[in-house]
Amino acid sequence: MSGSARAGAAVAGGVGLTALYTLLISGADGITKMFAASYSAPQLFAVSGGIVALLSLLANRAGGNARGMRTRCPGAMALRTGATVAGAVAFFHAFRLLPFAEVFLFIAMIPLMTALLSGPFLGEQVRPQAWGALILGIVGIMCLLPGGIGTVGAGHLVALAAVLLGTVSMMASRHIGKRDDNLLAQVFYPNLGLMVVMAAALPFVWAPMGLADLGWAAIYACVLFFARWVLVGAFRALPAYVVTPLMNLQFLWMVVIGALVFGEAPGPGVYLGAGIVIGAGAWLIYDQAAPAIALRRAARGHAAIPAE
């Protein structure tokens, strides 16, 4: 196989893995919404958190990682764990209170918020385009409120809280990732935290669950864990600035799942808002990637000039 054919196969594989990731993560969100209709958050997360933590330990052993689950950033890991636990509960209730596809607009705001806040909190350079992308994202969210601020409901406020907590978790993850290459630890500790906290709350909110629902909780955990592994493979095959915009395929899956499973039909404001938020994210990613792309093109052009 020629070099160009191998490169084409790698790109196709990366695109396929990204599409699979968006389908898996949307399916996991669909299970969350299904549970939210009948149960409290601890009944899903106590089971799923324990399963994902166990799968992380098994994957760590299979990979022969001698460090185990030790981390060089215990403080940041504790912050990530706390924000992940609180954010998971907030998104759980957002799925209960809002139509399925609407929640996507809030999920898509997390990378925009992270890009903006990475300056003051992580010391990263923040270009003016980050502000523009965030403003566009807010405009997209406002498309859900054609009647103005007065139509803000509890679901919107809970989803906004989930965005803020998700942003904290993502910034903590970036902080850890720059200092520690033990990636499985970032999966293990937040899910261990979910299991412990939700198990402590479980006696106060427990409702009888059938075997089918316990099975769905186990499927949710396995799908979530597998989705994260698939995403790692996608990032290995394609640059981040290519993978991240493709992840917005999640909106299409959420529309389909919302229609087929929950009987929801998003209004025009949802499609308009999603288009604006997706466009803002793509603009921000392109702005971050453009300098590197230009340098590579210049290097290829320089290499193509024959020496005299």
Backbone hydrogen bonds, N-H to C=O, Kabsch-Sander energy under -0.5 kcal/mol:
donor,donor_aa,acceptor,acceptor_aa,energy
6,R,2,S,-2.4
7,A,3,G,-2.4
8,G,4,S,-2.4
9,A,5,A,-2.4
10,A,6,R,-2.3
11,V,7,A,-2.3
12,A,8,G,-2.5
13,G,9,A,-2.6
14,G,10,A,-2.5
15,V,11,V,-2.7
16,G,12,A,-2.5
17,L,13,G,-2.5
18,T,14,G,-2.2
19,A,15,V,-2.5
20,L,16,G,-2.3
21,Y,17,L,-2.5
22,T,18,T,-2.3
23,L,19,A,-1.9
24,L,20,L,-2.7
25,I,21,Y,-3.0
26,S,22,T,-1.9
27,G,23,L,-2.2
28,A,24,L,-2.3
29,D,25,I,-2.1
30,G,26,S,-2.3
31,I,27,G,-2.0
32,T,28,A,-2.0
33,K,29,D,-2.4
34,M,30,G,-2.2
35,F,31,I,-2.5
36,A,32,T,-2.4
37,A,33,K,-0.9
37,A,34,M,-0.6
38,S,35,F,-1.7
39,Y,35,F,-3.2
43,Q,40,S,-1.0
44,L,40,S,-0.7
44,L,41,A,-1.2
45,F,41,A,-2.4
46,A,42,P,-2.3
48,S,44,L,-2.6
49,G,45,F,-2.3
50,G,46,A,-1.1
51,I,47,V,-2.0
52,V,48,S,-2.7
53,A,49,G,-2.3
54,L,50,G,-2.2
55,L,51,I,-2.7
56,S,52,V,-2.1
57,L,53,A,-1.9
58,L,54,L,-2.3
59,A,55,L,-2.6
60,N,56,S,-2.3
61,R,57,L,-2.3
62,A,58,L,-2.6
63,G,59,A,-1.9
64,G,60,N,-0.5
64,G,61,R,-0.9
65,N,60,N,-1.9
66,A,64,G,-0.8
68,G,65,N,-1.3
70,R,67,R,-1.7
77,M,73,C,-2.4
78,A,74,P,-2.3
79,L,75,G,-2.1
80,R,76,A,-2.7
81,T,77,M,-2.7
82,G,78,A,-2.6
83,A,79,L,-2.6
84,T,80,R,-2.5
85,V,81,T,-2.4
86,A,82,G,-2.4
87,G,83,A,-2.6
88,A,84,T,-2.4
89,V,85,V,-1.8
90,A,86,A,-2.2
91,F,87,G,-2.8
92,F,88,A,-2.1
93,H,89,V,-2.0
94,A,90,A,-2.1
95,F,91,F,-2.5
96,R,92,F,-1.1
97,L,93,H,-1.8
98,L,94,A,-2.4
103,V,99,P,-1.1
103,V,100,F,-0.7
104,F,100,F,-0.6
104,F,101,A,-0.8
105,L,101,A,-0.6
105,L,102,E,-1.0
106,F,102,E,-0.7
106,F,103,V,-0.6
107,I,103,V,-2.3
108,A,104,F,-2.9
109,M,106,F,-0.9
110,I,106,F,-0.6
110,I,107,I,-1.3
112,L,108,A,-0.6
113,M,109,M,-2.6
114,T,110,I,-2.5
115,A,111,P,-2.3
116,L,112,L,-1.7
117,L,113,M,-2.7
118,S,114,T,-1.4
119,G,116,L,-0.9
121,F,117,L,-1.8
122,L,118,S,-1.4
123,G,119,G,-1.5
124,E,118,S,-2.0
127,R,125,Q,-0.6
130,A,127,R,-2.0
131,W,127,R,-0.6
131,W,128,P,-0.8
132,G,128,P,-1.6
133,A,129,Q,-2.7
134,L,130,A,-2.2
135,I,131,W,-2.5
136,L,132,G,-2.3
137,G,133,A,-2.3
138,I,134,L,-2.3
139,V,135,I,-2.2
140,G,136,L,-2.3
141,I,137,G,-2.1
142,M,138,I,-2.3
143,C,139,V,-0.9
143,C,140,G,-0.6
144,L,141,I,-2.0
145,L,142,M,-2.0
148,G,145,L,-2.4
151,T,148,G,-2.0
152,V,149,I,-2.1
157,L,153,G,-1.8
158,V,154,A,-2.6
159,A,155,G,-2.3
160,L,156,H,-2.2
161,A,157,L,-2.2
162,A,158,V,-2.1
163,V,159,A,-2.0
164,L,160,L,-2.2
165,L,161,A,-2.4
166,G,162,A,-2.7
167,T,163,V,-2.3
168,V,164,L,-2.0
169,S,165,L,-2.3
170,M,166,G,-2.4
171,M,167,T,-2.6
172,A,168,V,-2.4
173,S,169,S,-2.0
174,R,170,M,-2.3
175,H,171,M,-2.4
176,I,172,A,-2.5
177,G,173,S,-2.9
178,K,174,R,-1.4
179,R,176,I,-1.6
180,D,176,I,-2.0
183,L,181,D,-1.7
185,A,182,N,-0.9
186,Q,182,N,-0.6
186,Q,183,L,-1.1
187,V,183,L,-0.6
187,V,184,L,-0.9
188,F,184,L,-2.8
189,Y,185,A,-2.1
191,N,187,V,-1.3
192,L,188,F,-2.6
193,G,189,Y,-2.7
194,L,190,P,-2.2
195,M,191,N,-2.3
196,V,192,L,-2.5
197,V,193,G,-2.7
198,M,194,L,-2.4
199,A,195,M,-2.3
200,A,196,V,-1.8
201,A,197,V,-1.5
202,L,198,M,-1.4
204,F,201,A,-1.4
205,V,201,A,-0.7
205,V,202,L,-1.1
206,W,202,L,-1.3
214,L,210,G,-2.0
215,G,211,L,-2.3
216,W,212,A,-2.0
217,A,213,D,-2.1
218,A,214,L,-2.0
219,I,215,G,-2.7
220,Y,216,W,-2.7
221,A,217,A,-1.9
222,C,218,A,-2.3
223,V,219,I,-2.9
224,L,220,Y,-2.5
225,F,221,A,-2.4
226,F,222,C,-2.7
227,A,223,V,-2.6
228,R,224,L,-1.6
229,W,225,F,-1.6
230,V,226,F,-2.5
231,L,227,A,-2.2
232,V,228,R,-1.7
233,G,229,W,-1.9
234,A,230,V,-2.1
235,F,231,L,-2.3
236,R,232,V,-1.4
237,A,233,G,-1.5
238,L,234,A,-2.2
242,V,239,P,-1.5
243,V,239,P,-2.1
244,T,240,A,-2.7
246,L,242,V,-1.2
247,M,243,V,-1.4
247,M,244,T,-0.6
248,N,245,P,-1.7
249,L,246,L,-2.0
250,Q,247,M,-1.9
251,F,248,N,-1.6
252,L,248,N,-0.5
253,W,249,L,-1.9
254,M,250,Q,-2.6
255,V,251,F,-2.2
256,V,252,L,-2.4
257,I,253,W,-3.1
258,G,254,M,-2.5
259,A,255,V,-2.1
260,L,256,V,-2.9
261,V,257,I,-2.8
262,F,257,I,-1.0
262,F,258,G,-0.6
263,G,259,A,-0.6
264,E,258,G,-2.8
270,V,267,G,-0.9
271,Y,267,G,-1.3
272,L,268,P,-2.7
273,G,269,G,-2.8
274,A,270,V,-2.7
275,G,271,Y,-2.4
276,I,272,L,-2.1
277,V,273,G,-2.7
278,I,274,A,-2.9
279,G,275,G,-2.2
280,A,276,I,-2.4
281,G,277,V,-2.2
282,A,278,I,-2.6
283,W,279,G,-2.4
284,L,280,A,-2.2
285,I,281,G,-2.5
286,Y,282,A,-2.6
287,D,283,W,-2.3
288,Q,284,L,-1.9
289,A,285,I,-2.2
290,A,286,Y,-2.5
293,I,289,A,-2.3
294,A,290,A,-2.7
295,L,291,P,-2.1
296,R,292,A,-2.1
297,R,293,I,-2.3
298,A,294,A,-2.4
299,A,295,L,-2.4
300,R,296,R,-2.4
301,G,297,R,-2.5
302,H,298,A,-2.4
303,A,299,A,-2.3
304,A,300,R,-1.6
305,I,301,G,-0.6
305,I,302,H,-0.8
